[in-house]
Amino acid sequence: MRRSMMFLPGNSPRMIMNGPVLPADSLILDLEDAVAPDQKDAARILVANALKNLDFGKKEIVVRINDLAGSDWQKDLDAILPAKPQVIMPPKVARAEDIELLASYLDKKENELGIAVGTTKIIPLLELAIGVENSYAIACASPRVAALFLGGEDLSADLRSPRTKEGWEIFYARTRLVCAARAAEIEVIDTPFTDTNDLEGLEIDAKFAKSLGFSGKAVISPRHLDIVNQVFSPTEEDILWAKDVMAAIEQGKKEGKGAVSLRGKMIDKPIVMRAEQILAAERALAEEF
């Protein structure tokens, strides 16, 4: 599951060392925005060594590389791929061709390193208007693409709109990415809530993102993890309802009924799909812990 994805600066040994104990589903070790140009080489070495020597348990490890329009991203991959991160996150992805370029380089490096080709997944960070408009093509550009990730701060700047807590300036982008990701049958991750002290606002924003169809949410503060995890986890009430739905379906089959109802409501295919999704999330959480 990717309920919560926590950014950690790639040049901060202390924060990376704390990564294994943070209650995040995924950790994003950042070689891009969090790292000054004169610290890039040191950050690559630190991240590579952390991947080799730290026990992150069952947490998914993502590395955000530098912009594919520059030259640092290849240096990033040369340094970190031998340490086998599960996922690479390219920023400012604009077109399907960006993912094809990255996937081709990953093919080459995996071959050189004796890693099965296709092992390393990609989560594109879409933070430009052109990337949002091309989101479905990006989602389908490679089997490596595991999810789409919305970057609201840079996107707002590209849209020339102020970034607000209410988030109406990115509402279209949010719905566009959810539709693109679900059409491509992959996950979709919402942008971070950047006010680290406004926990009530965070909960409202996370619940809204979940209502739109997001799989999870990015986080920049450890204080936000518990709320985000709770919002994107099925509740006990959800799980009981889902089990009742599946029990009613099984009972209906035994009795040879063509139509089944639960608590006065007909159970149709979308209801069954929703119940199956809830129970799959429950199983995934059980496997994590």
C-alpha positions as CSV (number, residue, x, y, z in Angstrom):
1,M,0.0,0.0,0.0
2,R,1.0,3.6,-0.6
3,R,-1.2,5.4,2.0
4,S,1.7,7.7,3.0
5,M,4.8,8.6,1.1
6,M,7.3,10.6,3.2
7,F,10.0,12.9,1.6
8,L,13.4,12.7,3.2
9,P,16.3,15.0,2.1
10,G,19.0,12.9,0.4
11,N,21.7,15.0,2.1
12,S,20.5,14.6,5.7
13,P,22.0,11.6,7.4
14,R,20.0,12.2,10.6
15,M,16.6,12.2,8.7
16,I,17.5,9.1,6.6
17,M,18.7,7.2,9.7
18,N,15.2,7.9,11.3
19,G,13.5,6.6,8.2
20,P,13.1,3.0,9.3
21,V,11.2,4.0,12.4
22,L,8.8,6.4,10.7
23,P,5.2,5.0,10.2
24,A,5.3,5.8,6.4
25,D,4.4,3.1,3.8
26,S,7.0,4.6,1.4
27,L,10.1,6.7,1.9
28,I,11.2,9.1,-0.8
29,L,14.9,9.8,-0.6
30,D,15.2,13.1,-2.4
31,L,18.2,14.0,-4.7
32,E,16.4,16.9,-6.4
33,D,14.8,19.9,-4.7
34,A,16.1,19.2,-1.2
35,V,19.7,19.1,-2.3
36,A,21.8,22.1,-3.3
37,P,23.8,21.7,-6.6
38,D,27.1,21.6,-4.8
39,Q,25.8,18.7,-2.5
40,K,24.5,16.4,-5.3
41,D,27.5,14.1,-5.3
42,A,27.6,13.7,-1.5
43,A,23.8,13.1,-1.5
44,R,24.2,10.3,-4.0
45,I,26.8,8.6,-1.9
46,L,24.8,9.0,1.2
47,V,21.6,7.6,-0.4
48,A,23.4,4.7,-2.0
49,N,25.1,3.7,1.3
50,A,21.8,4.1,3.2
51,L,20.1,1.7,0.8
52,K,22.9,-0.8,1.2
53,N,23.3,-0.7,4.9
54,L,20.0,0.4,6.6
55,D,17.2,-2.1,7.2
56,F,14.0,-0.3,6.1
57,G,11.9,-3.4,6.8
58,K,8.8,-3.6,4.5
59,K,8.9,0.1,3.6
60,E,9.0,0.9,-0.1
61,I,12.1,2.9,-1.0
62,V,11.7,5.6,-3.7
63,V,14.5,7.8,-4.9
64,R,13.5,11.1,-6.5
65,I,16.2,11.8,-9.1
66,N,16.9,15.1,-10.9
67,D,15.0,16.5,-13.8
68,L,15.3,14.5,-17.0
69,A,15.9,17.7,-18.9
70,G,19.3,18.0,-17.3
71,S,22.3,15.7,-16.9
72,D,22.3,14.9,-13.2
73,W,19.7,12.2,-13.4
74,Q,22.0,9.8,-15.1
75,K,24.6,10.3,-12.4
76,D,21.9,9.7,-9.9
77,L,21.0,6.4,-11.4
78,D,24.6,5.3,-11.9
79,A,25.2,5.8,-8.2
80,I,22.0,4.4,-6.7
81,L,20.8,1.5,-8.9
82,P,23.5,-0.9,-7.6
83,A,21.8,-0.5,-4.2
84,K,18.5,-1.6,-5.8
85,P,15.8,0.9,-4.8
86,Q,12.3,-0.3,-5.6
87,V,11.1,2.9,-7.3
88,I,12.6,5.8,-9.2
89,M,10.7,9.1,-9.2
90,P,11.5,11.5,-12.0
91,P,10.3,15.1,-11.4
92,K,8.6,17.5,-13.9
93,V,7.6,14.7,-16.3
94,A,5.9,16.3,-19.3
95,R,5.4,13.6,-21.9
96,A,5.4,9.9,-22.5
97,E,8.8,10.2,-24.2
98,D,10.3,11.2,-20.8
99,I,9.3,7.9,-19.3
100,E,10.4,6.0,-22.4
101,L,13.9,7.7,-22.1
102,L,14.1,6.8,-18.4
103,A,12.8,3.2,-18.9
104,S,15.4,2.7,-21.7
105,Y,18.2,3.8,-19.4
106,L,16.9,1.6,-16.6
107,D,16.9,-1.4,-19.1
108,K,20.5,-0.7,-19.9
109,K,21.7,-0.3,-16.2
110,E,19.7,-3.4,-15.0
111,N,21.3,-5.4,-17.7
112,E,24.8,-4.2,-16.7
113,L,24.1,-4.9,-13.0
114,G,22.6,-8.3,-13.5
115,I,19.2,-7.1,-12.2
116,A,16.1,-8.6,-13.9
117,V,15.0,-6.0,-16.5
118,G,11.8,-4.3,-15.4
119,T,12.5,-4.7,-11.7
120,T,12.8,-1.0,-10.9
121,K,9.5,0.7,-11.0
122,I,8.7,4.4,-11.9
123,I,6.4,6.9,-10.2
124,P,6.4,10.0,-12.4
125,L,6.0,13.3,-10.6
126,L,3.6,15.5,-12.6
127,E,4.0,19.1,-11.6
128,L,3.6,20.9,-14.9
129,A,0.5,21.8,-16.8
130,I,1.7,19.9,-19.9
131,G,2.3,16.8,-17.7
132,V,-1.2,16.9,-16.3
133,E,-2.6,17.1,-19.9
134,N,-0.5,14.2,-20.9
135,S,-1.1,12.1,-17.8
136,Y,-2.8,9.1,-19.4
137,A,-0.1,8.8,-22.1
138,I,2.6,9.0,-19.3
139,A,0.8,6.4,-17.2
140,C,0.8,4.0,-20.2
141,A,4.3,4.8,-21.4
142,S,6.0,1.8,-19.7
143,P,5.0,-1.3,-17.7
144,R,7.4,0.1,-15.1
145,V,5.0,2.9,-14.2
146,A,3.4,2.0,-10.9
147,A,1.6,5.2,-10.0
148,L,1.1,8.9,-10.9
149,F,2.1,11.5,-8.3
150,L,0.8,15.1,-8.2
151,G,3.1,17.9,-7.4
152,G,0.8,20.8,-6.4
153,E,3.4,23.5,-5.5
154,D,5.2,23.6,-8.8
155,L,2.0,23.1,-10.7
156,S,0.4,26.1,-9.1
157,A,3.4,28.2,-10.1
158,D,3.2,26.8,-13.7
159,L,-0.5,27.7,-13.7
160,R,0.3,31.2,-12.4
161,S,-2.1,30.8,-9.5
162,P,-1.6,31.1,-5.8
163,R,-1.4,27.9,-3.8
164,T,-4.2,27.8,-1.3
165,K,-5.2,25.3,1.5
166,E,-8.6,24.9,-0.2
167,G,-6.8,23.7,-3.3
168,W,-9.3,24.7,-6.0
169,E,-6.5,25.8,-8.2
170,I,-5.4,22.1,-8.5
171,F,-8.9,20.6,-8.5
172,Y,-8.8,19.9,-12.2
173,A,-5.3,18.4,-12.1
174,R,-6.4,16.1,-9.2
175,T,-9.4,14.7,-11.0
176,R,-7.4,14.5,-14.3
177,L,-4.7,12.4,-12.7
178,V,-7.1,10.1,-10.8
179,C,-9.0,9.4,-14.1
180,A,-5.7,8.8,-16.0
181,A,-4.3,6.5,-13.3
182,R,-7.4,4.5,-12.9
183,A,-7.9,4.1,-16.6
184,A,-4.3,2.8,-16.7
185,E,-5.0,0.5,-13.7
186,I,-2.3,2.0,-11.5
187,E,-2.3,4.0,-8.3
188,V,-2.3,7.8,-7.8
189,I,-0.8,9.8,-5.0
190,D,-1.9,13.3,-3.9
191,T,0.3,16.3,-3.3
192,P,1.6,17.1,0.2
193,F,-0.3,19.4,2.6
194,T,2.5,21.9,3.3
195,D,1.3,23.5,6.6
196,T,3.0,21.3,9.1
197,N,1.1,22.8,12.1
198,D,-2.5,22.7,10.7
199,L,-3.5,19.1,11.5
200,E,-7.2,19.8,11.1
201,G,-6.6,21.3,7.6
202,L,-4.5,18.2,6.8
203,E,-7.3,15.8,7.7
204,I,-9.8,17.8,5.6
205,D,-7.4,17.8,2.6
206,A,-6.6,14.1,2.9
207,K,-10.3,13.1,3.2
208,F,-11.1,15.2,0.2
209,A,-8.3,13.6,-1.8
210,K,-9.5,10.1,-0.8
211,S,-13.0,11.1,-1.9
212,L,-11.7,11.9,-5.3
213,G,-10.1,8.5,-5.7
214,F,-6.5,9.0,-4.6
215,S,-4.7,5.9,-3.2
216,G,-2.6,7.9,-0.7
217,K,-0.9,11.2,0.0
218,A,2.6,12.5,0.1
219,V,3.9,13.9,3.4
220,I,6.7,16.3,4.2
221,S,6.4,16.2,8.0
222,P,6.4,13.1,10.4
223,R,3.6,14.9,12.3
224,H,1.3,14.2,9.3
225,L,1.9,10.5,9.0
226,D,-0.6,9.2,11.5
227,I,-3.5,11.3,10.1
228,V,-2.8,10.4,6.5
229,N,-2.4,6.7,7.3
230,Q,-5.7,6.7,9.2
231,V,-7.6,8.5,6.5
232,F,-6.4,6.2,3.7
233,S,-7.0,3.0,5.8
234,P,-10.4,1.2,5.8
235,T,-12.3,1.7,9.1
236,E,-13.6,-1.2,11.1
237,E,-17.1,-0.2,9.9
238,D,-15.9,-0.3,6.3
239,I,-14.4,-3.8,6.8
240,L,-17.6,-5.2,8.5
241,W,-19.7,-3.8,5.7
242,A,-17.5,-5.3,3.0
243,K,-17.6,-8.7,4.7
244,D,-21.4,-8.5,5.0
245,V,-21.6,-7.7,1.3
246,M,-19.4,-10.7,0.3
247,A,-21.4,-13.0,2.7
248,A,-24.7,-11.8,1.2
249,I,-23.3,-12.6,-2.3
250,E,-22.2,-16.1,-1.3
251,Q,-25.6,-16.8,0.4
252,G,-27.4,-15.6,-2.7
253,K,-25.4,-18.0,-4.9
254,K,-26.2,-20.9,-2.6
255,E,-29.9,-20.0,-2.8
256,G,-29.8,-19.5,-6.5
257,K,-30.9,-15.9,-6.3
258,G,-30.2,-13.7,-9.3
259,A,-30.5,-10.5,-7.2
260,V,-29.2,-10.0,-3.7
261,S,-29.9,-7.2,-1.2
262,L,-28.3,-6.0,2.0
263,R,-30.0,-3.8,4.5
264,G,-32.6,-2.9,2.0
265,K,-30.2,-2.0,-0.8
266,M,-29.5,-4.1,-3.9
267,I,-25.9,-5.3,-4.3
268,D,-24.8,-4.7,-7.8
269,K,-21.3,-5.0,-9.4
270,P,-19.9,-1.6,-8.3
271,I,-20.9,-2.5,-4.7
272,V,-19.1,-5.8,-4.9
273,M,-16.0,-4.1,-6.4
274,R,-15.9,-1.6,-3.6
275,A,-16.2,-4.4,-1.0
276,E,-13.4,-6.3,-2.7
277,Q,-11.2,-3.2,-2.7
278,I,-11.8,-2.7,1.1
279,L,-10.9,-6.3,1.9
280,A,-7.8,-6.2,-0.3
281,A,-6.7,-3.1,1.6
282,E,-7.3,-4.9,4.9
283,R,-5.2,-7.8,3.7
284,A,-2.4,-5.5,2.5
285,L,-2.3,-3.8,5.9
286,A,-2.1,-7.1,7.7
287,E,0.8,-8.2,5.5
288,E,2.7,-4.9,6.3
289,F,2.4,-5.4,10.1
